[in-house]
Amino acid sequence: MDSSKRKYSFSWNLLGNIDMGRPNLGPMARLEVYRLMQFCLRDIMEQEFGREKTDRLFYQAGKLAGTQFYRNVIGPVTGFDDFIKRIQSNLKNLGIAIFRVERMDMEKRSFIFTISEDLDCSGLPELDYVICTYDEGFIAGMMQSFAGVSFKVKEVDCWCTGARTCRFAVDAVE
């Protein structure tokens, strides 16, 4: 669809002027509010479209967000170390998560990243499945923006499966 005909084609301007719009409450809101929006939206989407399509849409939304986050917050960077340091400091300073590199193979462009104290699942009850599909897309968007190639990102451990940190396998798509 032509983005000029879409009502909500994403623009960083949609984040608005927080200082002007929330002079008393400021930029912070409780985590429960974010999760209320996310899980209600996910519930309705699953009812309308099914689980697989909902997961695909959450991944795509995360990827768009990761791309925009890189463009507007992270980049440009001087190299991989700078890229990771900027991700770590910005995610922590914004109260989003604690981001770490657990393993990396630069030659194969293969990584294991962990995200702790994240918005999506830290503190939720244990389930028998991982739930951070949006985060998979977010990481993929940041990595593609940095490296200029596509990445496949899959959550392999989650707070909701008892891991107490979310772990993501990140591999370049050749």
C-alpha positions, 0 to 999 in steps of 0.5 A: 500500500502507498504510504501516503495513503496510510493513516499511521505510516511510521515517522519518528515525529509520531513520538511527539514532544513529550516535554510539551505534551506531558509537562507534569507527568513527564516521559515515564509510565508504569510497566504495567501500562505497556504490558496492558497495551501489548498483551491486549493488542496481541490477544485481539490480533490472535483472535482475528489473525491467528498466532502465526500471523500475529507473531509475524506482525509483532516481529515486523513491528519490532524490526521497524522499531529496531531500524528506527531506533538505530537511525534516531538513537544509536547510529552512526557508529564507528564499529561493532564495539561502539554499536554494542556500547550504544545499545547497552547504554541507551536501552539501560538509560531508557529503562528498556533492558540490560543488553549483553553479548554472550557470544560472538563470531564476527567471521560467521556474523553469528551472535548470542545476545541476552536481554535482562529486566526487559519490558516484555516478560521479566517477572511474568509467570512461567509458561511453556513457550518464549514470548519475546517476538517483538524483541526478536524483530527489534534486534534484527532491525538494529543489526541489519541497520548496522551491518547492511545485511539481514539477520535471523533472530530467534529467542532460545531462552526466556524468563517465561521458560524459567531462564531468568534472562532472554537469550537470542540467537542472531545469525546473518542471512546469506 
